[in-house]
Amino acid sequence: FRDFVKRELIKGVVDVTFTKKDGSVRKMSCTLKPGIVVPYEKKTDKTKPVPIDICPVFDTEKQEWRSFNYDAITTFSTKL
């Protein structure tokens, strides 16, 4: 499932609905497509690995990097 999600995000913009840690539901249009995403700007010199269950994505509406847990996804749809 994770590979499918990553492939679709690299192809273009997708709509993802997921449950946040606080229990609220969020719908986000996001992508990993080169040419749309902006480089991630580190705010500190600290580095830590991204956990395997977290998917970092570029939110196309907020124009910022966000992330969600794969297990929290409730809907996933691609945009044509």
mmCIF file of the N, C-alpha and C atoms, coordinates in Angstrom:
data_MODEL
# 
_entry.id   MODEL 
# 
loop_
_atom_site.group_PDB 
_atom_site.id 
_atom_site.type_symbol 
_atom_site.label_atom_id 
_atom_site.label_alt_id 
_atom_site.label_comp_id 
_atom_site.label_asym_id 
_atom_site.label_entity_id 
_atom_site.label_seq_id 
_atom_site.pdbx_PDB_ins_code 
_atom_site.Cartn_x 
_atom_site.Cartn_y 
_atom_site.Cartn_z 
_atom_site.occupancy 
_atom_site.B_iso_or_equiv 
_atom_site.pdbx_formal_charge 
_atom_site.auth_seq_id 
_atom_site.auth_comp_id 
_atom_site.auth_asym_id 
_atom_site.auth_atom_id 
_atom_site.pdbx_PDB_model_num 
ATOM 1   N N  . PHE A 1 1  ? 0.820   -1.202 0.000   1.00 0.00 ? 1  PHE A N  1 
ATOM 2   C CA . PHE A 1 1  ? 0.000   0.000  0.000   1.00 0.00 ? 1  PHE A CA 1 
ATOM 3   C C  . PHE A 1 1  ? 0.860   1.260  0.000   1.00 0.00 ? 1  PHE A C  1 
ATOM 4   N N  . ARG A 1 2  ? 1.908   1.250  0.802   1.00 0.00 ? 2  ARG A N  1 
ATOM 5   C CA . ARG A 1 2  ? 2.790   2.426  0.877   1.00 0.00 ? 2  ARG A CA 1 
ATOM 6   C C  . ARG A 1 2  ? 3.432   2.731  -0.473  1.00 0.00 ? 2  ARG A C  1 
ATOM 7   N N  . ASP A 1 3  ? 3.869   1.693  -1.173  1.00 0.00 ? 3  ASP A N  1 
ATOM 8   C CA . ASP A 1 3  ? 4.476   1.886  -2.486  1.00 0.00 ? 3  ASP A CA 1 
ATOM 9   C C  . ASP A 1 3  ? 3.474   2.485  -3.468  1.00 0.00 ? 3  ASP A C  1 
ATOM 10  N N  . PHE A 1 4  ? 2.233   2.013  -3.419  1.00 0.00 ? 4  PHE A N  1 
ATOM 11  C CA . PHE A 1 4  ? 1.183   2.543  -4.287  1.00 0.00 ? 4  PHE A CA 1 
ATOM 12  C C  . PHE A 1 4  ? 0.971   4.029  -4.001  1.00 0.00 ? 4  PHE A C  1 
ATOM 13  N N  . VAL A 1 5  ? 0.845   4.393  -2.733  1.00 0.00 ? 5  VAL A N  1 
ATOM 14  C CA . VAL A 1 5  ? 0.634   5.782  -2.346  1.00 0.00 ? 5  VAL A CA 1 
ATOM 15  C C  . VAL A 1 5  ? 1.781   6.650  -2.855  1.00 0.00 ? 5  VAL A C  1 
ATOM 16  N N  . LYS A 1 6  ? 3.010   6.216  -2.615  1.00 0.00 ? 6  LYS A N  1 
ATOM 17  C CA . LYS A 1 6  ? 4.190   6.996  -3.073  1.00 0.00 ? 6  LYS A CA 1 
ATOM 18  C C  . LYS A 1 6  ? 4.195   7.170  -4.591  1.00 0.00 ? 6  LYS A C  1 
ATOM 19  N N  . ARG A 1 7  ? 3.900   6.081  -5.314  1.00 0.00 ? 7  ARG A N  1 
ATOM 20  C CA . ARG A 1 7  ? 3.875   6.158  -6.792  1.00 0.00 ? 7  ARG A CA 1 
ATOM 21  C C  . ARG A 1 7  ? 2.855   7.193  -7.266  1.00 0.00 ? 7  ARG A C  1 
ATOM 22  N N  . GLU A 1 8  ? 1.666   7.166  -6.684  1.00 0.00 ? 8  GLU A N  1 
ATOM 23  C CA . GLU A 1 8  ? 0.623   8.108  -7.090  1.00 0.00 ? 8  GLU A CA 1 
ATOM 24  C C  . GLU A 1 8  ? 0.992   9.545  -6.735  1.00 0.00 ? 8  GLU A C  1 
ATOM 25  N N  . LEU A 1 9  ? 1.627   9.741  -5.592  1.00 0.00 ? 9  LEU A N  1 
ATOM 26  C CA . LEU A 1 9  ? 2.062   11.080 -5.198  1.00 0.00 ? 9  LEU A CA 1 
ATOM 27  C C  . LEU A 1 9  ? 3.141   11.610 -6.133  1.00 0.00 ? 9  LEU A C  1 
ATOM 28  N N  . ILE A 1 10 ? 4.004   10.754 -6.613  1.00 0.00 ? 10 ILE A N  1 
ATOM 29  C CA . ILE A 1 10 ? 5.061   11.173 -7.541  1.00 0.00 ? 10 ILE A CA 1 
ATOM 30  C C  . ILE A 1 10 ? 4.473   11.503 -8.911  1.00 0.00 ? 10 ILE A C  1 
ATOM 31  N N  . LYS A 1 11 ? 3.371   10.826 -9.295  1.00 0.00 ? 11 LYS A N  1 
ATOM 32  C CA . LYS A 1 11 ? 2.726   11.075 -10.586 1.00 0.00 ? 11 LYS A CA 1 
ATOM 33  C C  . LYS A 1 11 ? 2.020   12.422 -10.635 1.00 0.00 ? 11 LYS A C  1 
ATOM 34  N N  . GLY A 1 12 ? 1.432   12.845 -9.501  1.00 0.00 ? 12 GLY A N  1 
ATOM 35  C CA . GLY A 1 12 ? 0.666   14.083 -9.520  1.00 0.00 ? 12 GLY A CA 1 
ATOM 36  C C  . GLY A 1 12 ? 0.008   14.377 -8.192  1.00 0.00 ? 12 GLY A C  1 
ATOM 37  N N  . VAL A 1 13 ? -1.012  15.233 -8.239  1.00 0.00 ? 13 VAL A N  1 
ATOM 38  C CA . VAL A 1 13 ? -1.710  15.668 -7.035  1.00 0.00 ? 13 VAL A CA 1 
ATOM 39  C C  . VAL A 1 13 ? -2.788  14.649 -6.676  1.00 0.00 ? 13 VAL A C  1 
ATOM 40  N N  . VAL A 1 14 ? -2.860  14.321 -5.400  1.00 0.00 ? 14 VAL A N  1 
ATOM 41  C CA . VAL A 1 14 ? -3.890  13.412 -4.902  1.00 0.00 ? 14 VAL A CA 1 
ATOM 42  C C  . VAL A 1 14 ? -4.600  14.056 -3.720  1.00 0.00 ? 14 VAL A C  1 
ATOM 43  N N  . ASP A 1 15 ? -5.837  13.620 -3.479  1.00 0.00 ? 15 ASP A N  1 
ATOM 44  C CA . ASP A 1 15 ? -6.583  14.040 -2.299  1.00 0.00 ? 15 ASP A CA 1 
ATOM 45  C C  . ASP A 1 15 ? -6.505  12.926 -1.278  1.00 0.00 ? 15 ASP A C  1 
ATOM 46  N N  . VAL A 1 16 ? -6.074  13.266 -0.083  1.00 0.00 ? 16 VAL A N  1 
ATOM 47  C CA . VAL A 1 16 ? -5.953  12.298 1.001   1.00 0.00 ? 16 VAL A CA 1 
ATOM 48  C C  . VAL A 1 16 ? -6.788  12.801 2.172   1.00 0.00 ? 16 VAL A C  1 
ATOM 49  N N  . THR A 1 17 ? -7.633  11.930 2.696   1.00 0.00 ? 17 THR A N  1 
ATOM 50  C CA . THR A 1 17 ? -8.362  12.224 3.927   1.00 0.00 ? 17 THR A CA 1 
ATOM 51  C C  . THR A 1 17 ? -7.797  11.296 4.982   1.00 0.00 ? 17 THR A C  1 
ATOM 52  N N  . PHE A 1 18 ? -7.477  11.857 6.135   1.00 0.00 ? 18 PHE A N  1 
ATOM 53  C CA . PHE A 1 18 ? -6.879  11.050 7.193   1.00 0.00 ? 18 PHE A CA 1 
ATOM 54  C C  . PHE A 1 18 ? -7.299  11.580 8.552   1.00 0.00 ? 18 PHE A C  1 
ATOM 55  N N  . THR A 1 19 ? -7.147  10.735 9.557   1.00 0.00 ? 19 THR A N  1 
ATOM 56  C CA . THR A 1 19 ? -7.452  11.122 10.927  1.00 0.00 ? 19 THR A CA 1 
ATOM 57  C C  . THR A 1 19 ? -6.164  11.553 11.596  1.00 0.00 ? 19 THR A C  1 
ATOM 58  N N  . LYS A 1 20 ? -6.170  12.777 12.108  1.00 0.00 ? 20 LYS A N  1 
ATOM 59  C CA . LYS A 1 20 ? -4.986  13.314 12.774  1.00 0.00 ? 20 LYS A CA 1 
ATOM 60  C C  . LYS A 1 20 ? -4.841  12.691 14.164  1.00 0.00 ? 20 LYS A C  1 
ATOM 61  N N  . LYS A 1 21 ? -3.678  12.878 14.759  1.00 0.00 ? 21 LYS A N  1 
ATOM 62  C CA . LYS A 1 21 ? -3.415  12.313 16.087  1.00 0.00 ? 21 LYS A CA 1 
ATOM 63  C C  . LYS A 1 21 ? -4.428  12.771 17.134  1.00 0.00 ? 21 LYS A C  1 
ATOM 64  N N  . ASP A 1 22 ? -4.941  13.999 16.982  1.00 0.00 ? 22 ASP A N  1 
ATOM 65  C CA . ASP A 1 22 ? -5.903  14.511 17.959  1.00 0.00 ? 22 ASP A CA 1 
ATOM 66  C C  . ASP A 1 22 ? -7.329  14.012 17.714  1.00 0.00 ? 22 ASP A C  1 
ATOM 67  N N  . GLY A 1 23 ? -7.501  13.184 16.668  1.00 0.00 ? 23 GLY A N  1 
ATOM 68  C CA . GLY A 1 23 ? -8.808  12.606 16.368  1.00 0.00 ? 23 GLY A CA 1 
ATOM 69  C C  . GLY A 1 23 ? -9.598  13.359 15.323  1.00 0.00 ? 23 GLY A C  1 
ATOM 70  N N  . SER A 1 24 ? -9.162  14.556 14.965  1.00 0.00 ? 24 SER A N  1 
ATOM 71  C CA . SER A 1 24 ? -9.867  15.316 13.937  1.00 0.00 ? 24 SER A CA 1 
ATOM 72  C C  . SER A 1 24 ? -9.541  14.757 12.552  1.00 0.00 ? 24 SER A C  1 
ATOM 73  N N  . VAL A 1 25 ? -10.441 15.025 11.613  1.00 0.00 ? 25 VAL A N  1 
ATOM 74  C CA . VAL A 1 25 ? -10.281 14.531 10.241  1.00 0.00 ? 25 VAL A CA 1 
ATOM 75  C C  . VAL A 1 25 ? -9.785  15.676 9.379   1.00 0.00 ? 25 VAL A C  1 
ATOM 76  N N  . ARG A 1 26 ? -8.842  15.379 8.495   1.00 0.00 ? 26 ARG A N  1 
ATOM 77  C CA . ARG A 1 26 ? -8.276  16.408 7.607   1.00 0.00 ? 26 ARG A CA 1 
ATOM 78  C C  . ARG A 1 26 ? -8.256  15.894 6.183   1.00 0.00 ? 26 ARG A C  1 
ATOM 79  N N  . LYS A 1 27 ? -8.643  16.742 5.248   1.00 0.00 ? 27 LYS A N  1 
ATOM 80  C CA . LYS A 1 27 ? -8.538  16.441 3.825   1.00 0.00 ? 27 LYS A CA 1 
ATOM 81  C C  . LYS A 1 27 ? -7.453  17.332 3.256   1.00 0.00 ? 27 LYS A C  1 
ATOM 82  N N  . MET A 1 28 ? -6.543  16.745 2.500   1.00 0.00 ? 28 MET A N  1 
ATOM 83  C CA . MET A 1 28 ? -5.408  17.498 1.984   1.00 0.00 ? 28 MET A CA 1 
ATOM 84  C C  . MET A 1 28 ? -5.144  17.113 0.525   1.00 0.00 ? 28 MET A C  1 
ATOM 85  N N  . SER A 1 29 ? -4.913  18.105 -0.301  1.00 0.00 ? 29 SER A N  1 
ATOM 86  C CA . SER A 1 29 ? -4.432  17.880 -1.660  1.00 0.00 ? 29 SER A CA 1 
ATOM 87  C C  . SER A 1 29 ? -2.922  17.975 -1.589  1.00 0.00 ? 29 SER A C  1 
ATOM 88  N N  . CYS A 1 30 ? -2.242  16.917 -2.025  1.00 0.00 ? 30 CYS A N  1 
ATOM 89  C CA . CYS A 1 30 ? -0.792  16.880 -1.855  1.00 0.00 ? 30 CYS A CA 1 
ATOM 90  C C  . CYS A 1 30 ? -0.120  16.141 -2.996  1.00 0.00 ? 30 CYS A C  1 
ATOM 91  N N  . THR A 1 31 ? 1.205   16.251 -3.039  1.00 0.00 ? 31 THR A N  1 
ATOM 92  C CA . THR A 1 31 ? 1.977   15.627 -4.109  1.00 0.00 ? 31 THR A CA 1 
ATOM 93  C C  . THR A 1 31 ? 3.431   15.457 -3.700  1.00 0.00 ? 31 THR A C  1 
ATOM 94  N N  . LEU A 1 32 ? 4.128   14.676 -4.486  1.00 0.00 ? 32 LEU A N  1 
ATOM 95  C CA . LEU A 1 32 ? 5.590   14.571 -4.433  1.00 0.00 ? 32 LEU A CA 1 
ATOM 96  C C  . LEU A 1 32 ? 6.163   14.754 -5.839  1.00 0.00 ? 32 LEU A C  1 
ATOM 97  N N  . LYS A 1 33 ? 5.336   15.254 -6.757  1.00 0.00 ? 33 LYS A N  1 
ATOM 98  C CA . LYS A 1 33 ? 5.736   15.384 -8.156  1.00 0.00 ? 33 LYS A CA 1 
ATOM 99  C C  . LYS A 1 33 ? 6.805   16.457 -8.328  1.00 0.00 ? 33 LYS A C  1 
ATOM 100 N N  . PRO A 1 34 ? 7.945   16.069 -8.932  1.00 0.00 ? 34 PRO A N  1 
ATOM 101 C CA . PRO A 1 34 ? 8.984   17.061 -9.224  1.00 0.00 ? 34 PRO A CA 1 
ATOM 102 C C  . PRO A 1 34 ? 8.405   18.182 -10.106 1.00 0.00 ? 34 PRO A C  1 
ATOM 103 N N  . GLY A 1 35 ? 8.809   19.391 -9.845  1.00 0.00 ? 35 GLY A N  1 
ATOM 104 C CA . GLY A 1 35 ? 8.302   20.526 -10.599 1.00 0.00 ? 35 GLY A CA 1 
ATOM 105 C C  . GLY A 1 35 ? 7.157   21.229 -9.890  1.00 0.00 ? 35 GLY A C  1 
ATOM 106 N N  . ILE A 1 36 ? 6.491   20.524 -8.979  1.00 0.00 ? 36 ILE A N  1 
ATOM 107 C CA . ILE A 1 36 ? 5.421   21.132 -8.194  1.00 0.00 ? 36 ILE A CA 1 
ATOM 108 C C  . ILE A 1 36 ? 5.916   21.420 -6.786  1.00 0.00 ? 36 ILE A C  1 
ATOM 109 N N  . VAL A 1 37 ? 6.631   20.468 -6.213  1.00 0.00 ? 37 VAL A N  1 
ATOM 110 C CA . VAL A 1 37 ? 7.108   20.629 -4.841  1.00 0.00 ? 37 VAL A CA 1 
ATOM 111 C C  . VAL A 1 37 ? 8.239   21.643 -4.778  1.00 0.00 ? 37 VAL A C  1 
ATOM 112 N N  . VAL A 1 38 ? 8.326   22.297 -3.653  1.00 0.00 ? 38 VAL A N  1 
ATOM 113 C CA . VAL A 1 38 ? 9.451   23.191 -3.409  1.00 0.00 ? 38 VAL A CA 1 
ATOM 114 C C  . VAL A 1 38 ? 10.398  22.471 -2.457  1.00 0.00 ? 38 VAL A C  1 
ATOM 115 N N  . PRO A 1 39 ? 11.675  22.735 -2.554  1.00 0.00 ? 39 PRO A N  1 
ATOM 116 C CA . PRO A 1 39 ? 12.622  22.058 -1.659  1.00 0.00 ? 39 PRO A CA 1 
ATOM 117 C C  . PRO A 1 39 ? 12.279  22.311 -0.196  1.00 0.00 ? 39 PRO A C  1 
ATOM 118 N N  . TYR A 1 40 ? 12.459  21.296 0.605   1.00 0.00 ? 40 TYR A N  1 
ATOM 119 C CA . TYR A 1 40 ? 12.203  21.413 2.036   1.00 0.00 ? 40 TYR A CA 1 
ATOM 120 C C  . TYR A 1 40 ? 13.285  22.269 2.666   1.00 0.00 ? 40 TYR A C  1 
ATOM 121 N N  . GLU A 1 41 ? 12.867  23.272 3.431   1.00 0.00 ? 41 GLU A N  1 
ATOM 122 C CA . GLU A 1 41 ? 13.823  24.152 4.110   1.00 0.00 ? 41 GLU A CA 1 
ATOM 123 C C  . GLU A 1 41 ? 13.926  23.733 5.566   1.00 0.00 ? 41 GLU A C  1 
ATOM 124 N N  . LYS A 1 42 ? 15.108  23.246 5.939   1.00 0.00 ? 42 LYS A N  1 
ATOM 125 C CA . LYS A 1 42 ? 15.328  22.841 7.320   1.00 0.00 ? 42 LYS A CA 1 
ATOM 126 C C  . LYS A 1 42 ? 15.368  24.073 8.205   1.00 0.00 ? 42 LYS A C  1 
ATOM 127 N N  . LYS A 1 43 ? 14.728  23.959 9.376   1.00 0.00 ? 43 LYS A N  1 
ATOM 128 C CA . LYS A 1 43 ? 14.701  25.083 10.307  1.00 0.00 ? 43 LYS A CA 1 
ATOM 129 C C  . LYS A 1 43 ? 15.818  24.982 11.335  1.00 0.00 ? 43 LYS A C  1 
ATOM 130 N N  . THR A 1 44 ? 16.378  23.788 11.486  1.00 0.00 ? 44 THR A N  1 
ATOM 131 C CA . THR A 1 44 ? 17.491  23.586 12.421  1.00 0.00 ? 44 THR A CA 1 
ATOM 132 C C  . THR A 1 44 ? 18.524  22.684 11.752  1.00 0.00 ? 44 THR A C  1 
ATOM 133 N N  . ASP A 1 45 ? 19.650  22.517 12.410  1.00 0.00 ? 45 ASP A N  1 
ATOM 134 C CA . ASP A 1 45 ? 20.674  21.626 11.886  1.00 0.00 ? 45 ASP A CA 1 
ATOM 135 C C  . ASP A 1 45 ? 20.446  20.174 12.302  1.00 0.00 ? 45 ASP A C  1 
ATOM 136 N N  . LYS A 1 46 ? 19.446  19.958 13.152  1.00 0.00 ? 46 LYS A N  1 
ATOM 137 C CA . LYS A 1 46 ? 19.144  18.598 13.606  1.00 0.00 ? 46 LYS A CA 1 
ATOM 138 C C  . LYS A 1 46 ? 18.606  17.754 12.456  1.00 0.00 ? 46 LYS A C  1 
ATOM 139 N N  . THR A 1 47 ? 18.978  16.505 12.446  1.00 0.00 ? 47 THR A N  1 
ATOM 140 C CA . THR A 1 47 ? 18.428  15.572 11.473  1.00 0.00 ? 47 THR A CA 1 
ATOM 141 C C  . THR A 1 47 ? 17.949  14.336 12.206  1.00 0.00 ? 47 THR A C  1 
ATOM 142 N N  . LYS A 1 48 ? 16.804  13.834 11.780  1.00 0.00 ? 48 LYS A N  1 
ATOM 143 C CA . LYS A 1 48 ? 16.314  12.593 12.332  1.00 0.00 ? 48 LYS A CA 1 
ATOM 144 C C  . LYS A 1 48 ? 15.615  11.845 11.199  1.00 0.00 ? 48 LYS A C  1 
ATOM 145 N N  . PRO A 1 49 ? 15.717  10.540 11.203  1.00 0.00 ? 49 PRO A N  1 
ATOM 146 C CA . PRO A 1 49 ? 15.103  9.769  10.126  1.00 0.00 ? 49 PRO A CA 1 
ATOM 147 C C  . PRO A 1 49 ? 13.574  9.838  10.191  1.00 0.00 ? 49 PRO A C  1 
ATOM 148 N N  . VAL A 1 50 ? 12.942  9.805  9.027   1.00 0.00 ? 50 VAL A N  1 
ATOM 149 C CA . VAL A 1 50 ? 11.484  9.795  8.963   1.00 0.00 ? 50 VAL A CA 1 
ATOM 150 C C  . VAL A 1 50 ? 11.020  8.372  9.247   1.00 0.00 ? 50 VAL A C  1 
ATOM 151 N N  . PRO A 1 51 ? 10.134  8.183  10.228  1.00 0.00 ? 51 PRO A N  1 
ATOM 152 C CA . PRO A 1 51 ? 9.631   6.834  10.514  1.00 0.00 ? 51 PRO A CA 1 
ATOM 153 C C  . PRO A 1 51 ? 8.959   6.219  9.286   1.00 0.00 ? 51 PRO A C  1 
ATOM 154 N N  . ILE A 1 52 ? 9.039   4.918  9.147   1.00 0.00 ? 52 ILE A N  1 
ATOM 155 C CA . ILE A 1 52 ? 8.517   4.221  7.977   1.00 0.00 ? 52 ILE A CA 1 
ATOM 156 C C  . ILE A 1 52 ? 7.004   4.368  7.821   1.00 0.00 ? 52 ILE A C  1 
ATOM 157 N N  . ASP A 1 53 ? 6.290   4.625  8.919   1.00 0.00 ? 53 ASP A N  1 
ATOM 158 C CA . ASP A 1 53 ? 4.833   4.736  8.853   1.00 0.00 ? 53 ASP A CA 1 
ATOM 159 C C  . ASP A 1 53 ? 4.353   6.162  8.563   1.00 0.00 ? 53 ASP A C  1 
ATOM 160 N N  . ILE A 1 54 ? 5.280   7.103  8.373   1.00 0.00 ? 54 ILE A N  1 
ATOM 161 C CA . ILE A 1 54 ? 4.947   8.500  8.093   1.00 0.00 ? 54 ILE A CA 1 
ATOM 162 C C  . ILE A 1 54 ? 5.269   8.834  6.634   1.00 0.00 ? 54 ILE A C  1 
ATOM 163 N N  . CYS A 1 55 ? 4.359   9.554  5.986   1.00 0.00 ? 55 CYS A N  1 
ATOM 164 C CA . CYS A 1 55 ? 4.554   9.961  4.595   1.00 0.00 ? 55 CYS A CA 1 
ATOM 165 C C  . CYS A 1 55 ? 4.651   11.485 4.520   1.00 0.00 ? 55 CYS A C  1 
ATOM 166 N N  . PRO A 1 56 ? 5.850   12.029 4.300   1.00 0.00 ? 56 PRO A N  1 
ATOM 167 C CA . PRO A 1 56 ? 5.976   13.470 4.113   1.00 0.00 ? 56 PRO A CA 1 
ATOM 168 C C  . PRO A 1 56 ? 5.520   13.853 2.703   1.00 0.00 ? 56 PRO A C  1 
ATOM 169 N N  . VAL A 1 57 ? 4.720   14.905 2.597   1.00 0.00 ? 57 VAL A N  1 
ATOM 170 C CA . VAL A 1 57 ? 4.166   15.334 1.309   1.00 0.00 ? 57 VAL A CA 1 
ATOM 171 C C  . VAL A 1 57 ? 4.158   16.851 1.240   1.00 0.00 ? 57 VAL A C  1 
ATOM 172 N N  . PHE A 1 58 ? 3.981   17.367 0.025   1.00 0.00 ? 58 PHE A N  1 
ATOM 173 C CA . PHE A 1 58 ? 3.854   18.803 -0.177  1.00 0.00 ? 58 PHE A CA 1 
ATOM 174 C C  . PHE A 1 58 ? 2.376   19.135 -0.334  1.00 0.00 ? 58 PHE A C  1 
ATOM 175 N N  . ASP A 1 59 ? 1.826   19.928 0.587   1.00 0.00 ? 59 ASP A N  1 
ATOM 176 C CA . ASP A 1 59 ? 0.423   20.347 0.556   1.00 0.00 ? 59 ASP A CA 1 
ATOM 177 C C  . ASP A 1 59 ? 0.294   21.433 -0.510  1.00 0.00 ? 59 ASP A C  1 
ATOM 178 N N  . THR A 1 60 ? -0.463  21.149 -1.576  1.00 0.00 ? 60 THR A N  1 
ATOM 179 C CA . THR A 1 60 ? -0.547  22.076 -2.700  1.00 0.00 ? 60 THR A CA 1 
ATOM 180 C C  . THR A 1 60 ? -1.405  23.299 -2.401  1.00 0.00 ? 60 THR A C  1 
ATOM 181 N N  . GLU A 1 61 ? -2.276  23.223 -1.394  1.00 0.00 ? 61 GLU A N  1 
ATOM 182 C CA . GLU A 1 61 ? -3.103  24.375 -1.048  1.00 0.00 ? 61 GLU A CA 1 
ATOM 183 C C  . GLU A 1 61 ? -2.365  25.324 -0.103  1.00 0.00 ? 61 GLU A C  1 
ATOM 184 N N  . LYS A 1 62 ? -1.690  24.775 0.906   1.00 0.00 ? 62 LYS A N  1 
ATOM 185 C CA . LYS A 1 62 ? -0.957  25.602 1.860   1.00 0.00 ? 62 LYS A CA 1 
ATOM 186 C C  . LYS A 1 62 ? 0.449   25.935 1.373   1.00 0.00 ? 62 LYS A C  1 
ATOM 187 N N  . GLN A 1 63 ? 0.905   25.219 0.321   1.00 0.00 ? 63 GLN A N  1 
ATOM 188 C CA . GLN A 1 63 ? 2.249   25.412 -0.224  1.00 0.00 ? 63 GLN A CA 1 
ATOM 189 C C  . GLN A 1 63 ? 3.317   25.188 0.846   1.00 0.00 ? 63 GLN A C  1 
ATOM 190 N N  . GLU A 1 64 ? 3.102   24.135 1.654   1.00 0.00 ? 64 GLU A N  1 
ATOM 191 C CA . GLU A 1 64 ? 4.035   23.784 2.717   1.00 0.00 ? 64 GLU A CA 1 
ATOM 192 C C  . GLU A 1 64 ? 4.151   22.267 2.804   1.00 0.00 ? 64 GLU A C  1 
ATOM 193 N N  . TRP A 1 65 ? 5.228   21.823 3.422   1.00 0.00 ? 65 TRP A N  1 
ATOM 194 C CA . TRP A 1 65 ? 5.426   20.403 3.662   1.00 0.00 ? 65 TRP A CA 1 
ATOM 195 C C  . TRP A 1 65 ? 4.613   19.973 4.874   1.00 0.00 ? 65 TRP A C  1 
ATOM 196 N N  . ARG A 1 66 ? 3.933   18.843 4.749   1.00 0.00 ? 66 ARG A N  1 
ATOM 197 C CA . ARG A 1 66 ? 3.136   18.241 5.806   1.00 0.00 ? 66 ARG A CA 1 
ATOM 198 C C  . ARG A 1 66 ? 3.409   16.743 5.793   1.00 0.00 ? 66 ARG A C  1 
ATOM 199 N N  . SER A 1 67 ? 2.797   16.023 6.713   1.00 0.00 ? 67 SER A N  1 
ATOM 200 C CA . SER A 1 67 ? 2.939   14.568 6.712   1.00 0.00 ? 67 SER A CA 1 
ATOM 201 C C  . SER A 1 67 ? 1.695   13.932 7.314   1.00 0.00 ? 67 SER A C  1 
ATOM 202 N N  . PHE A 1 68 ? 1.517   12.651 7.024   1.00 0.00 ? 68 PHE A N  1 
ATOM 203 C CA . PHE A 1 68 ? 0.429   11.880 7.609   1.00 0.00 ? 68 PHE A CA 1 
ATOM 204 C C  . PHE A 1 68 ? 0.912   10.453 7.816   1.00 0.00 ? 68 PHE A C  1 
ATOM 205 N N  . ASN A 1 69 ? 0.197   9.750  8.673   1.00 0.00 ? 69 ASN A N  1 
ATOM 206 C CA . ASN A 1 69 ? 0.500   8.355  8.943   1.00 0.00 ? 69 ASN A CA 1 
ATOM 207 C C  . ASN A 1 69 ? -0.273  7.499  7.937   1.00 0.00 ? 69 ASN A C  1 
ATOM 208 N N  . TYR A 1 70 ? 0.402   6.563  7.289   1.00 0.00 ? 70 TYR A N  1 
ATOM 209 C CA . TYR A 1 70 ? -0.264  5.700  6.312   1.00 0.00 ? 70 TYR A CA 1 
ATOM 210 C C  . TYR A 1 70 ? -1.480  5.003  6.905   1.00 0.00 ? 70 TYR A C  1 
ATOM 211 N N  . ASP A 1 71 ? -1.382  4.573  8.152   1.00 0.00 ? 71 ASP A N  1 
ATOM 212 C CA . ASP A 1 71 ? -2.482  3.849  8.802   1.00 0.00 ? 71 ASP A CA 1 
ATOM 213 C C  . ASP A 1 71 ? -3.674  4.743  9.098   1.00 0.00 ? 71 ASP A C  1 
ATOM 214 N N  . ALA A 1 72 ? -3.506  6.058  9.041   1.00 0.00 ? 72 ALA A N  1 
ATOM 215 C CA . ALA A 1 72 ? -4.588  6.983  9.354   1.00 0.00 ? 72 ALA A CA 1 
ATOM 216 C C  . ALA A 1 72 ? -5.407  7.374  8.125   1.00 0.00 ? 72 ALA A C  1 
ATOM 217 N N  . ILE A 1 73 ? -4.995  6.944  6.930   1.00 0.00 ? 73 ILE A N  1 
ATOM 218 C CA . ILE A 1 73 ? -5.697  7.294  5.695   1.00 0.00 ? 73 ILE A CA 1 
ATOM 219 C C  . ILE A 1 73 ? -7.091  6.661  5.687   1.00 0.00 ? 73 ILE A C  1 
ATOM 220 N N  . THR A 1 74 ? -8.111  7.496  5.408   1.00 0.00 ? 74 THR A N  1 
ATOM 221 C CA . THR A 1 74 ? -9.463  6.972  5.272   1.00 0.00 ? 74 THR A CA 1 
ATOM 222 C C  . THR A 1 74 ? -9.930  6.998  3.820   1.00 0.00 ? 74 THR A C  1 
ATOM 223 N N  . THR A 1 75 ? -9.489  7.996  3.040   1.00 0.00 ? 75 THR A N  1 
ATOM 224 C CA . THR A 1 75 ? -9.748  8.004  1.600   1.00 0.00 ? 75 THR A CA 1 
ATOM 225 C C  . THR A 1 75 ? -8.503  8.504  0.867   1.00 0.00 ? 75 THR A C  1 
ATOM 226 N N  . PHE A 1 76 ? -8.360  8.030  -0.360  1.00 0.00 ? 76 PHE A N  1 
ATOM 227 C CA . PHE A 1 76 ? -7.213  8.385  -1.187  1.00 0.00 ? 76 PHE A CA 1 
ATOM 228 C C  . PHE A 1 76 ? -7.703  8.404  -2.627  1.00 0.00 ? 76 PHE A C  1 
ATOM 229 N N  . SER A 1 77 ? -7.628  9.562  -3.288  1.00 0.00 ? 77 SER A N  1 
ATOM 230 C CA . SER A 1 77 ? -8.088  9.623  -4.669  1.00 0.00 ? 77 SER A CA 1 
ATOM 231 C C  . SER A 1 77 ? -7.151  10.501 -5.498  1.00 0.00 ? 77 SER A C  1 
ATOM 232 N N  . THR A 1 78 ? -6.936  10.066 -6.727  1.00 0.00 ? 78 THR A N  1 
ATOM 233 C CA . THR A 1 78 ? -6.056  10.814 -7.620  1.00 0.00 ? 78 THR A CA 1 
ATOM 234 C C  . THR A 1 78 ? -6.880  11.850 -8.380  1.00 0.00 ? 78 THR A C  1 
ATOM 235 N N  . LYS A 1 79 ? -6.214  12.906 -8.800  1.00 0.00 ? 79 LYS A N  1 
ATOM 236 C CA . LYS A 1 79 ? -6.850  13.938 -9.620  1.00 0.00 ? 79 LYS A CA 1 
ATOM 237 C C  . LYS A 1 79 ? -6.406  13.743 -11.058 1.00 0.00 ? 79 LYS A C  1 
ATOM 238 N N  . LEU A 1 80 ? -7.343  13.854 -11.967 1.00 0.00 ? 80 LEU A N  1 
ATOM 239 C CA . LEU A 1 80 ? -7.007  13.709 -13.389 1.00 0.00 ? 80 LEU A CA 1 
ATOM 240 C C  . LEU A 1 80 ? -6.627  15.024 -13.992 1.00 0.00 ? 80 LEU A C  1 
# 
